[in-house]
Amino acid sequence: MQFENSRTFAQQLDAKDPLAKYRKEFIFPQRNGKDAIYFTGNSLGLQPKSAQNYVNEIMTDWGNLAVEGHFQAGKPWWDYHERFAEKLSKVVGAKPKEISVMNTLTVNLHLMMVSFYRPTEKRYKIICEEKAFPSDQYMISSQVRFHGYDPSDAIVELKKRDGEHNFRTEDILAKIEEVGEECALVLIGGVNYYTGQVFDMKTITEAGHKIGAFVGWDLAHAAGNIELKLHEWEVDFAAWCSYKYMNSGPGNASGCFVNEKYHNQKDIPRFEGWWGHNKERRFLMEPEFQPEDGADAWQISNAPVLALAPYLASLEMFDEVGMDALIEKRNKIVAYLEFILHEIDKKVDSSFEVITPANQKERGTQLSVFLHGEGKELFNYLMKNGVIPDWREPNVIRLAPAPFYCSYEDMYEFGQILKRGILE
């Protein structure tokens, strides 16, 4: 498509956008009396208007039914989490029984490590990407130390080539082969939080399995953003937060995937609790643990239904729209945003370097942009003038136009504000 840097053209794109109607289903922060141009859905998604109703429903049931709400509520609390499995399975490419919702992301990664990081004297190393999101770095280091190993020896970081912003798949595969039989686990973020690079999860998973390692993925920036086929790719486990592209609310519950090949294994290492016990026998209070059939066996405590309610509200929209439609708009609106950046680049002395890969298969909703010749003053200007982006040192802004609620006119207007911020 031939793009144009004009408000009329952007409005024409919005008029033809089948997802444009969903914009009104979200609550926008206000800036200068108008809806903000919101680019930080990769950090915290906007609140769906329906979320309040879902929370109120539970509050009403709690008030009217008290403890009987576990079984008598309109959406009974004791199996509330089960409403997520089928819908989430479509988002991440899994079988419903491979999905559960519980805890928060790093907690779930720790719990998955109990099952899938089983170091031996010979096979004890973990392969991860350098400068992963800090929580992943802390989590992996603490797991290694817990098992009695030195992180400087047991953790193998994948490196970028000098002068390059992104990882090369061939370098990742070479490192996996090099570590070989010493590797116990490959654990990488499916989308790099800093650059927005999407990893070739299928190929990397195959390579990890070839050397006999488990392979898991942190999908914090992937779930609800890119196409995932966790079951088809034979991923061993994965976990993701729900508050970014999936709009569930700050710090909210995590989804997790456990490949069906590990279900019903009574001898698998796992931290266990009441809610992972066989649902039909749970209230018999039996002393011996009988795991649920599926990923729910990794549940420990009963579901925090007040937290899950906004997630379910958002997930209903995902189920209504489908990932194919979201990805189609994502590709177009990100391409238009990049076009706008290049058009503004021609009119100012500064230059913008998009460090997110140009290959469509290696990018999702996020564009990470080096602002050469500019500093944080430009970011502050954007914030004061109706734009909410994300700043990362030394001078990168991350722009994530979430397809559910961002418009093409937002992209045009952002370009105009950006230009004024540089020229003024």
Protein Blocks (a to p, Z undefined) as FASTA:
>chain_A
ZZdddfklmmmmmmmmmklmmmmmpccddeehiacddfklmmoccddfklmmmmmmmmmm
mmmnmmmlmmmgmbafklmmmmmmmmmmmmnopafklpccedjfklmmmmmmmmmmccdf
klmcdcddehiafklmmmmmmmmmmnopafklmpccddddehiabdcfklmmmmmmmnmm
mlmbdcddfbafklopacdfklmmmmmmmnopacdddfklmgopaccdfklnopabdcdd
fklmnonoghiacdddddfklgoiakbgcdddfklgcfklmmnopabdcddedjklmpmb
dcdfklmmmmmmmmmmmmmnopmlmmmmmmmmmmmmmmmmmmmmmmpmbdcddfbdfblk
lccfbccdddehiafklmmmmmmnopacddddfbbccddddfklpcfklmmmmmmmmmmm
mmZZ
